Amino acid sequence: MSLVLGIVAASGGVTSDFEPISTVVTTSGSATSVTFSNLGTYASTYKHLQLRYLASSNTGLGDMAIRFNNDSGANYTHRNMYAKGGNSGLVGARATGQTGISVGVFPYSMYGVAIVDIMDAFSSTKTANLKSQFGCATGTASSSRAGYYAGSWGSTDALTSITVYAVNGGSMTTNSQFTLYGIKG
């Protein structure tokens, strides 16, 4: 399924408000992070950003997180709610003083997906906020997950880079894919 947001131009054609900026596909089975840099060049074109990933882990069920502008300090807050497989019910939590914002999971030998919306990415008067929808099915029903995360970065700096990384020493398999889109406001 493809999602295209657009408006009808005066000429009768459709102009897209949702455009791909960059795609990274891992070429090594030991990649632990992916970085999108030089984002300031898009500040005059886009208001919001969206990241989509399709990733698999080399080491079991892994967690994926995001950092902005190379800030690895304890400046992030996130909340989550997700359903675990095997009729385990809902899990929810809130965490402050984190070194990144959790955005989803990625399973071993299968692929997990997430769509991460980053609102007002280039504002210098608001903190960067995001929401993430994610899901993965694994060979073990109790490890399957689907849910939502939301988080914020405790800075009002406009985004210049986004790093997506595997938490707790995990790594991504070859051909894990990350695409960043710009959304006009």
JORAVEN-V891813 format. One record per residue. N is the residue number from 1. SS is DSSP state (hx for helix, st for strand, lp for the rest). PSI is psi as a letter, one per 30 degrees, with the letter a starting at -180 (* if undefined). D_CENTER is the distance of its C-alpha to the mean C-alpha in Angstrom with 1 decimal. Layout:
((N | SS | PSI | D_CENTER) (N | SS | PSI | D_CENTER))
This chain:
((1 | lp | k | 18.9) (2 | lp | k | 18.1) (3 | lp | k | 17.0) (4 | lp | k | 18.9) (5 | lp | k | 19.3) (6 | st | l | 22.5) (7 | st | l | 25.8) (8 | st | k | 29.2) (9 | lp | l | 30.7) (10 | lp | e | 34.4) (11 | lp | f | 35.3) (12 | lp | f | 34.1) (13 | lp | l | 31.1) (14 | st | k | 27.4) (15 | st | k | 25.2) (16 | st | k | 21.5) (17 | lp | g | 19.3) (18 | st | j | 16.2) (19 | st | k | 16.2) (20 | st | k | 14.4) (21 | st | e | 14.4) (22 | st | k | 13.6) (23 | st | k | 12.9) (24 | st | k | 13.0) (25 | st | k | 14.6) (26 | lp | k | 15.6) (27 | lp | f | 19.4) (28 | lp | k | 20.1) (29 | lp | g | 19.9) (30 | lp | g | 19.4) (31 | st | k | 16.2) (32 | lp | f | 14.4) (33 | st | l | 11.9) (34 | st | k | 10.8) (35 | st | k | 11.4) (36 | st | j | 11.5) (37 | lp | l | 14.6) (38 | lp | h | 17.4) (39 | hx | f | 15.2) (40 | hx | f | 18.3) (41 | hx | f | 20.0) (42 | hx | f | 18.0) (43 | lp | e | 18.8) (44 | lp | f | 21.9) (45 | lp | e | 20.4) (46 | lp | l | 17.2) (47 | lp | e | 16.5) (48 | st | l | 12.9) (49 | st | l | 9.9) (50 | st | k | 7.5) (51 | st | k | 4.9) (52 | st | k | 6.1) (53 | st | l | 6.9) (54 | st | j | 10.2) (55 | st | l | 11.1) (56 | lp | k | 14.3) (57 | st | k | 15.7) (58 | lp | f | 19.1) (59 | lp | g | 20.0) (60 | lp | a | 19.4) (61 | lp | j | 16.7) (62 | st | l | 14.1) (63 | st | k | 11.3) (64 | st | k | 7.9) (65 | st | l | 7.2) (66 | st | k | 6.6) (67 | st | k | 9.8) (68 | st | k | 11.3) (69 | lp | h | 14.6) (70 | lp | g | 15.3) (71 | lp | j | 16.0) (72 | lp | g | 16.3) (73 | lp | l | 18.7) (74 | lp | i | 18.6) (75 | lp | g | 17.3) (76 | st | l | 14.4) (77 | st | k | 14.8) (78 | st | l | 12.9) (79 | st | k | 14.3) (80 | st | l | 13.7) (81 | st | k | 15.7) (82 | st | l | 15.7) (83 | st | k | 18.5) (84 | st | k | 19.7) (85 | lp | l | 21.9) (86 | lp | g | 25.6) (87 | lp | h | 26.3) (88 | lp | f | 25.0) (89 | st | a | 24.0) (90 | st | k | 21.3) (91 | st | k | 19.8) (92 | st | l | 18.7) (93 | st | l | 18.4) (94 | st | k | 17.9) (95 | st | k | 17.5) (96 | st | l | 18.5) (97 | st | h | 19.1) (98 | st | l | 16.1) (99 | lp | g | 15.1) (100 | lp | l | 11.3) (101 | st | k | 9.1) (102 | st | k | 8.4) (103 | st | f | 5.5) (104 | st | a | 7.6) (105 | st | l | 10.3) (106 | st | k | 11.7) (107 | lp | l | 15.5) (108 | st | k | 18.5) (109 | lp | g | 20.1) (110 | lp | l | 18.0) (111 | lp | k | 14.6) (112 | st | l | 11.7) (113 | st | l | 9.4) (114 | st | k | 6.3) (115 | st | j | 6.0) (116 | st | j | 4.1) (117 | st | k | 7.3) (118 | st | j | 8.3) (119 | st | k | 12.0) (120 | lp | h | 14.9) (121 | lp | f | 13.1) (122 | lp | g | 16.5) (123 | lp | k | 18.7) (124 | lp | g | 20.9) (125 | lp | f | 22.2) (126 | lp | l | 19.2) (127 | lp | k | 16.6) (128 | lp | k | 12.9) (129 | st | k | 11.5) (130 | st | l | 8.4) (131 | st | k | 8.3) (132 | st | k | 6.5) (133 | st | k | 8.8) (134 | st | l | 9.1) (135 | st | l | 12.2) (136 | st | k | 14.3) (137 | lp | k | 18.0) (138 | lp | l | 19.9) (139 | lp | f | 23.5) (140 | lp | j | 24.2) (141 | hx | e | 23.9) (142 | hx | f | 23.4) (143 | hx | f | 20.2) (144 | lp | k | 18.5) (145 | st | l | 15.8) (146 | st | k | 14.3) (147 | st | a | 13.1) (148 | st | k | 11.3) (149 | st | l | 9.8) (150 | st | k | 10.5) (151 | st | l | 11.0) (152 | st | l | 12.6) (153 | st | k | 13.7) (154 | lp | h | 17.5) (155 | lp | l | 18.2) (156 | lp | g | 19.2) (157 | lp | k | 18.7) (158 | lp | k | 17.2) (159 | lp | k | 14.2) (160 | lp | f | 15.5) (161 | lp | l | 12.8) (162 | st | k | 9.2) (163 | st | k | 9.2) (164 | st | k | 6.8) (165 | st | l | 9.6) (166 | st | k | 11.5) (167 | lp | l | 13.2) (168 | lp | h | 17.0) (169 | lp | g | 18.0) (170 | lp | l | 16.4) (171 | lp | l | 16.0) (172 | st | k | 14.5) (173 | lp | l | 17.1) (174 | lp | k | 18.3) (175 | lp | g | 16.8) (176 | lp | k | 13.2) (177 | st | k | 11.5) (178 | st | k | 8.6) (179 | st | k | 9.3) (180 | st | k | 8.9) (181 | st | k | 11.1) (182 | st | k | 13.3) (183 | st | k | 14.7) (184 | lp | k | 18.3) (185 | lp | * | 19.3))
